[in-house]
Amino acid sequence: MRFASPWAFMLLGLIPLLLALHLGRLRVGALRFPTVKAASAAGRSWRVRLRHTVLALRILCLILVVVALARPQMGKERVVERTKGVAIEMVVDRSGSMGFEMTLGKKKVTRLDAVKTVFEQFVLGDGRDLPGRPNDMIGLVSFARYADTLCPLTLSHGALVEFLRNTDVVKREEEDGTSIGDALALAAARLKTAEEALAKAGKGAKAYEIKSKVIILLTDGQNNAGRRAPLEAAKLAAEWGIKIYAIGVGGKEAVATVQTPFGPYKMLVGPGLDEGTLQSVAEATGGIYRSAETQEALKGVYEEIDRLERSEIESERYLDYRELFWPFALGALCLLLLEILLGATAFRRIP
């Protein structure tokens, strides 16, 4: 409850003044008796005991009038939230080299497994450094020799994470390769039509708005397959207002650990990262390139991206007020009528 005219309560200060004036003008009638012994034995009637009732009714009447003048109102608040989220396409390399080892503390995991773990923490949150992306539309594109859409843009992140968990490195040699350009072009095309995906999901334009569109590319190799060059796809993304954050996984060289009779031996098995191209791809769209040789470093890159691309929630509040002065005004009227009635009958005074 609120009062539209709270200044009216200042009138309550006049009530003690009116009470003092009334008591000052009050005169008590007197009769002469030779003795008061009989009068004192007679006691006091109920009229005498309740003689201040009329005055009390008048004071209550004035109080209710003041409350009515203050205009009490009951408000019903209606909150409309408008989310400005980020549309994100995760582009994950699943070529054979992503099966190579990567350091996780004292353990060794595959590069793809490291990407899966940190990706899940980025989307759902880890309770510490990564708060999660609950208000963002996220999709998933994987690639080796060919690029595929594993999950369309969605706000149902549980299903998205499940798609990635079931992703593995390619097994067939004819499917192996690294088509970075095709994967970026496919992801950019998905983001270009993100508003259509939003409409199909049943989210109204007033409830959800796409603030920005980004691609997060994770790869450990060089573009050696596909029809589009990475820079060509980057120019296409820039034309559509899409930023690319490129992450080089596993370091500059493709190194595999081979078990020998003399213990584990690390050997070069490929050309490694093409950092120059990845840097150019990111810069062409206003994004950044970072290298991550360990899972901890990969998580640090995700934390940086998380700070750069944040969703927003705007709340619009509407207040509908209902006037409540009339019960107080009606109560004051009833008390006034009762005061007049009692003053003219049971508590009538002789001047």
Secondary structure, 3 states (H helix, E strand, C coil): CEECCHHHHHHHHHHHHHHHHHHHHCCCCCCCCCCCHHHHHHCCCHHHHCCCHHHHHHHHHHHHHHHHHCCEEEEEEEEEEEEEEEEEEEEEECCHHHHCEEEECCEEEEHHHHHHHHHHHHHHCCCCCCCCCCCCEEEEEEECCCEEEEEEEECCHHHHHHHHHCCCCCCCHHHCCCCHHHHHHHHHHHHHCHHHHHHHCCCCCCCEEEEEEEEEEEECCCCCCCCCCHHHHHHHHHHCCEEEEEEEECCCCEEEEEEECCEEEEEEEECCCCHHHHHHHHHHCCCCEEEECEHHHHHHHHHHHHHHCCCEEEEEEEEEEEECHHHHHHHHHHHHHHHHHHHHCCCCCCC
